[in-house]
Amino acid sequence: MSGNSDPLTPRAKLAVTAGKAAAAVSRAAGRGSGSVIGGRVALKLDPDLLARLATHLDVILVSATNGKTTTTRLIAEALGAAGPVVSNALGANMPAGITSALAGGSDAKFAVIEVDEKYLSGVARDTDPKCIALLNLSRDQLDRAAETRMMAEHWREGLAGSKAVVVANADDPLVVWAASSSPNVMWVAAGQMWKDDAWSCPSCGGVMQRPGDDWFCGDCGFRRPTPTWALSGDHVLDPHGSAWPIHLQLPGRANKANAASSAAVAAVFGVPPQVALERMYQVQAVAGRYDVVQFMQRDLRLLLAKNPAGWLETFSLIDPPPTPVILSVNARGADGTDTSWLWDVDYTRLTGHPIFVLGDRKLDLAVRLEVANQSFQVCETLDQAVQLAPPGRIEVIANYTAFQDLRRRVGN
């Protein structure tokens, strides 16, 4: 239900107030936005607060291994045409961060919420979403995340019988397997560049056949569903066959795919594709991603890539050689401490680029680049890498905590 009747009990109001106070203290101490600690404090005081905060909102959940922060932002922009939107725009995507975001949305009609893959089922149970967007599943944080087939099964169990409209990527077999338990699915042909997690059938374990853009299991018959929305070049095709041009300031094919899924979500709430896509043009950067910043009299474009699928997409959108590239990799708690995923990335795609290597795990990355027969220099700091880089804009690619380190260094 929508409307502005106050769903909060006195206890819930106290929890919201305490959470906001904790967040303010965290910000004042320079410890970040405070959204996570604020949410933890609030949920400690009222464990049902997330569900209470969601009762007056049309909730849209967005989950994926890659692209969920950007897609959340694009959907929020599109739905702004139909009413006020609250969103966890900075990417705090576990229950505490989501609770903090919703606590600031008392006047909103829509809540567009990015959800970490592991928490999707629980957050969906608490928030009773009207729509769930599922973009992709691939290997990530190998030391603590479930194997992708297990994650798909977890989603599948959580979505069984859901009343939400599920907007799902028809080109990812793991997403299709997960979404197929839901009675109301809208399939989007959004593409799948990284296929290395989708060669075995999630239904029976057989070998997938992948002729062209199609896929099917020769053993059990599990196959790609017929999409009603599709990304086609620079256009989104809607269920009526109309082609709507995509004009984004965000680079790369992956973001066009995100826009196609976002347009399908917006249509669920009555926002026409033309209006939705026009509004998406306003998005220039997402939590620092794709920002071009000036540092030491040089232009640096900041790009986030956290796992093999993300690095592959990022390599496809950087400027061609001889553009210099800085790579930075950490392995802290938020990244996952296992760096074996570096061996799944095809670094030969960087041939011809001057490469500079940074981060806590720069030597792990250096060994991987050496095996890939790439020329590179290991640097101690961003400043040193920028000084050594030849002229021109520099592409800076980093995983999660390394990206945050770089943003702080350049004052972004």
C-alpha positions in Angstrom: 0.0 0.0 0.0 1.1 3.6 -0.6 0.2 6.7 1.3 1.7 8.8 4.1 -0.1 7.4 7.2 2.6 7.0 9.8 3.3 3.2 10.3 5.8 3.7 13.1 5.3 2.8 16.7 6.8 4.8 19.5 9.6 2.2 19.8 10.2 2.4 16.0 10.4 6.2 16.2 12.9 5.9 19.0 15.0 3.4 17.0 15.0 5.8 13.9 16.1 8.7 16.1 18.9 6.7 17.8 20.1 5.4 14.5 20.3 8.9 13.0 22.2 10.1 16.0 24.7 7.3 15.8 25.2 8.0 12.1 25.8 11.7 12.8 28.4 10.8 15.4 30.1 8.5 12.9 30.2 11.2 10.2 31.5 13.8 12.7 34.3 11.4 13.6 35.2 11.0 10.0 34.2 7.3 9.9 32.2 7.5 6.7 28.5 8.1 6.0 27.3 6.4 9.2 24.6 4.5 7.4 25.7 1.1 8.5 26.3 1.9 12.2 23.1 3.9 12.2 21.1 1.0 10.9 22.7 -1.5 13.3 21.7 0.7 16.3 18.2 1.2 15.0 17.7 -2.5 14.3 19.0 -3.4 17.8 16.3 -1.2 19.3 13.6 -2.5 17.0 14.4 -5.7 15.1 11.2 -5.3 13.0 12.1 -1.7 11.9 12.9 -2.6 8.3 9.5 -4.1 7.7 7.8 -1.2 9.5 9.6 1.4 7.3 8.7 -0.4 4.1 5.0 -0.6 4.7 4.0 2.7 3.0 6.4 2.3 0.1 6.4 0.6 -3.3 9.6 -1.3 -2.9 11.9 -2.3 -5.8 14.9 -4.6 -4.9 17.9 -4.9 -7.2 20.4 -7.7 -6.8 23.3 -9.0 -8.9 27.0 -9.7 -8.7 27.8 -6.7 -10.9 26.0 -3.6 -11.8 23.5 -3.4 -8.9 24.6 0.1 -7.6 24.4 1.6 -11.1 21.1 -0.1 -12.0 19.6 1.0 -8.6 20.6 4.6 -9.5 19.1 4.4 -13.0 15.8 2.9 -11.7 15.6 5.6 -9.0 16.1 8.3 -11.6 13.5 6.8 -13.9 10.9 6.4 -11.2 11.3 9.9 -10.1 8.9 10.7 -12.9 6.2 9.0 -11.0 6.8 10.2 -7.4 9.4 10.8 -4.7 12.1 8.1 -4.4 14.2 6.9 -1.4 17.3 4.8 -2.2 20.5 3.5 -0.7 22.4 5.4 -3.3 25.8 4.9 -1.7 25.6 1.2 -1.9 25.2 0.2 1.8 23.3 -3.0 0.7 22.9 -5.2 3.7 20.0 -4.9 6.2 21.6 -2.2 8.4 22.4 0.1 5.5 19.0 -0.5 3.9 17.2 0.3 7.1 19.2 3.6 7.4 18.1 4.5 3.8 14.4 3.8 4.4 14.5 5.8 7.7 15.2 8.9 5.6 12.3 8.3 3.2 9.1 9.1 5.2 7.7 11.2 2.3 8.7 8.8 -0.5 6.4 6.8 -2.7 9.1 4.4 -4.0 12.0 2.7 -2.4 14.7 1.5 -4.9 17.0 -0.7 -2.9 20.2 -2.4 -3.9 20.6 -5.7 -2.0 23.7 -7.8 -1.5 23.1 -11.2 -3.2 23.4 -13.1 0.1 20.6 -11.0 1.8 18.1 -10.9 -1.0 15.7 -13.5 0.3 15.6 -12.0 3.8 15.2 -8.4 2.7 12.4 -9.5 0.3 10.6 -11.2 3.1 10.8 -8.1 5.3 10.0 -5.4 2.7 7.2 -7.2 0.5 8.6 -5.7 -2.8 6.4 -4.9 -5.7 9.3 -5.6 -8.1 12.7 -7.4 -7.9 15.4 -6.9 -10.6 17.9 -9.8 -11.1 20.8 -8.9 -13.4 23.5 -11.6 -13.2 25.4 -14.1 -11.0 29.1 -14.8 -11.2 32.0 -15.8 -9.0 32.9 -13.1 -6.3 34.5 -13.0 -2.9 35.5 -16.7 -3.1 36.5 -17.0 0.5 33.1 -16.2 1.9 30.4 -16.1 -0.8 28.5 -19.2 -1.7 29.3 -20.9 -5.0 27.2 -19.4 -7.7 24.9 -22.4 -8.2 24.2 -22.4 -4.4 23.5 -18.6 -4.6 21.0 -19.2 -7.5 19.3 -22.0 -5.5 19.1 -19.6 -2.5 17.4 -17.0 -4.7 15.1 -19.6 -6.2 13.9 -20.8 -2.8 13.4 -17.2 -1.6 11.4 -16.1 -4.7 9.1 -19.1 -4.7 5.6 -17.8 -4.6 6.7 -14.2 -4.4 4.0 -11.7 -5.4 6.6 -9.3 -6.8 7.1 -8.8 -10.6 10.6 -10.3 -11.1 12.5 -8.5 -13.9 15.3 -11.0 -14.8 18.1 -11.3 -17.3 17.1 -14.1 -19.8 20.7 -14.4 -21.0 22.1 -15.6 -17.6 21.2 -19.3 -17.0 21.8 -18.9 -13.2 19.4 -15.9 -13.0 16.8 -17.8 -15.1 17.0 -20.8 -12.8 16.6 -18.6 -9.8 13.7 -16.5 -11.2 11.8 -19.5 -12.6 10.3 -20.3 -9.2 8.4 -17.0 -9.3 4.9 -16.9 -10.9 5.4 -13.4 -12.4 8.6 -12.9 -14.4 9.4 -10.3 -17.0 12.4 -11.5 -19.1 14.9 -9.1 -20.4 17.6 -9.9 -23.0 20.4 -8.0 -21.4 23.3 -10.1 -22.6 26.1 -11.9 -20.8 29.7 -11.2 -21.6 31.2 -13.4 -18.9 30.1 -17.0 -19.4 32.6 -19.0 -17.4 30.1 -19.5 -14.5 27.4 -20.7 -16.8 28.6 -23.8 -18.7 26.9 -26.4 -16.5 23.1 -26.6 -16.2 21.9 -25.2 -12.8 18.9 -27.5 -13.1 20.6 -30.9 -13.7 24.4 -30.3 -13.9 24.6 -31.2 -17.6 26.7 -29.3 -20.1 25.0 -26.2 -21.5 24.9 -25.7 -25.2 25.4 -22.1 -26.2 24.9 -21.5 -29.9 25.1 -17.7 -30.5 23.1 -15.8 -28.0 20.9 -18.8 -27.2 21.5 -21.4 -24.5 19.9 -24.7 -23.5 20.7 -27.9 -21.7 20.7 -31.0 -24.0 20.1 -33.3 -21.0 17.0 -31.8 -19.2 15.7 -29.3 -21.7 16.2 -26.2 -19.4 16.6 -23.3 -21.8 16.6 -19.6 -22.4 13.1 -18.1 -22.0 11.7 -15.8 -24.7 12.4 -12.2 -23.6 9.7 -9.5 -23.7 12.3 -6.7 -23.4 15.7 -6.6 -25.1 18.8 -4.6 -25.5 19.5 -4.2 -29.2 22.6 -2.1 -30.0 21.9 1.4 -28.7 18.1 0.8 -28.3 15.7 -0.9 -25.9 13.0 -3.0 -27.5 9.8 -3.0 -25.5 7.1 -5.7 -25.5 5.3 -4.0 -28.4 8.5 -4.2 -30.6 9.1 -0.4 -30.3 12.8 0.6 -30.2 13.7 3.4 -27.8 17.2 5.0 -28.1 19.5 4.8 -25.1 21.5 8.0 -24.4 23.7 7.6 -21.4 26.6 9.5 -20.0 27.8 6.3 -18.4 30.1 4.3 -20.7 30.1 0.7 -22.0 27.7 -2.0 -23.1 27.1 -3.2 -19.6 25.4 0.1 -18.7 23.2 -0.1 -21.7 22.1 -3.5 -20.4 21.5 -1.9 -17.0 19.4 0.7 -18.7 17.3 -1.9 -20.5 16.5 -3.7 -17.2 15.8 -0.3 -15.6 13.4 0.6 -18.3 11.5 -2.7 -17.8 11.3 -2.0 -14.1 10.0 1.6 -14.7 7.3 0.2 -17.0 6.0 -1.9 -14.2 5.1 1.3 -12.4 3.6 3.0 -15.5 6.7 5.1 -16.5 7.0 4.9 -20.3 10.4 3.8 -21.8 11.0 7.2 -23.5 10.5 9.1 -20.2 12.6 6.5 -18.2 15.5 6.6 -20.6 15.5 10.4 -20.9 15.7 10.6 -17.1 18.6 8.1 -17.0 20.7 10.5 -19.1 21.1 12.7 -16.0 23.3 10.1 -14.3 27.0 11.0 -14.9 28.6 8.9 -12.2 27.6 6.5 -9.5 29.3 6.7 -6.1 32.4 7.9 -7.8 32.4 5.2 -10.5 33.1 6.6 -14.0 34.1 10.0 -12.5 36.9 11.9 -14.3 38.9 13.7 -11.7 41.9 16.0 -11.9 44.9 14.9 -9.9 48.5 16.2 -10.3 47.4 18.1 -13.5 46.2 14.9 -15.0 42.7 13.5 -15.9 42.0 10.2 -14.1 38.9 8.2 -14.9 37.9 6.1 -11.9 36.5 2.6 -12.7 35.4 -0.1 -10.2 36.0 -3.8 -11.0 35.6 -6.3 -8.2 35.7 -9.7 -9.9 36.5 -11.4 -13.2 33.1 -10.5 -14.9 33.5 -6.9 -13.8 37.1 -6.6 -15.0 36.1 -8.1 -18.4 33.3 -5.5 -18.8 35.7 -2.7 -17.7 38.4 -3.7 -20.2 35.8 -3.4 -22.9 35.1 0.3 -22.2 38.6 1.8 -21.6 40.2 4.0 -24.2 42.5 2.1 -26.6 46.3 1.8 -26.4 48.5 3.7 -25.7 46.2 5.0 -23.0 48.0 4.4 -19.6 46.2 2.2 -17.1 46.6 2.0 -13.4 45.5 -1.2 -11.7 45.0 -1.4 -7.9 44.0 -4.5 -5.9 43.4 -5.0 -2.2 42.2 -8.0 -0.3 40.6 -6.6 2.8 37.4 -7.8 4.5 35.1 -6.0 2.1 36.9 -7.3 -0.9 37.3 -10.9 0.2 40.8 -12.0 1.2 41.2 -14.7 -1.6 42.9 -13.2 -4.7 42.9 -16.4 -6.7 40.2 -14.7 -8.9 43.0 -12.7 -10.6 43.9 -15.8 -12.5 40.4 -15.9 -14.1 40.9 -12.4 -15.6 42.2 -12.2 -19.2 44.9 -9.5 -18.8 46.1 -10.0 -22.4 43.3 -7.5 -23.2 45.6 -4.8 -21.8 48.4 -5.5 -24.4 49.7 -2.2 -25.7 48.7 -0.2 -22.6 51.4 1.2 -20.3 50.4 -0.5 -17.0 51.1 0.6 -13.4 50.3 -1.6 -10.5 49.2 -0.5 -6.9 47.5 -1.7 -3.8 47.9 -4.1 -0.9 48.2 -7.1 -3.3 50.2 -5.4 -6.0 52.7 -8.3 -6.0 49.9 -10.9 -6.6 48.7 -8.8 -9.5 52.3 -8.4 -10.8 52.8 -12.1 -10.9 49.5 -12.5 -12.8 50.5 -9.8 -15.3 54.0 -11.4 -15.7 52.4 -14.7 -16.7 50.1 -12.9 -19.1 53.2 -11.4 -20.7 52.3 -7.8 -20.0 54.7 -4.9 -19.5 54.1 -3.1 -16.2 55.6 -1.2 -13.4 54.9 -1.8 -9.7 54.4 1.5 -7.8 54.1 2.3 -4.1 51.6 5.1 -4.4 49.1 6.7 -6.8 51.3 9.8 -7.0 54.2 7.7 -8.2 52.1 5.9 -10.9 50.7 9.2 -12.2 54.2 10.7 -12.4 55.5 7.7 -14.4 52.4 7.5 -16.7 52.9 8.9 -20.3 50.7 11.8 -21.4 46.9 11.4 -21.8 43.9 10.6 -19.7 44.7 7.7 -17.3 42.3 4.8 -16.8 42.3 3.8 -13.1 40.7 0.3 -12.4 40.5 -0.8 -8.8 38.6 -3.3 -6.7 36.3 -2.2 -3.8 38.5 -1.0 -1.0 41.3 0.0 -3.4 38.7 2.2 -5.2 37.8 3.9 -1.9 41.5 4.5 -1.1 42.0 6.1 -4.5 38.8 8.3 -4.1 40.1 9.6 -0.8 43.6 10.3 -2.3 42.2 12.3 -5.2 39.6 14.1 -2.9 36.6 12.6 -4.7 
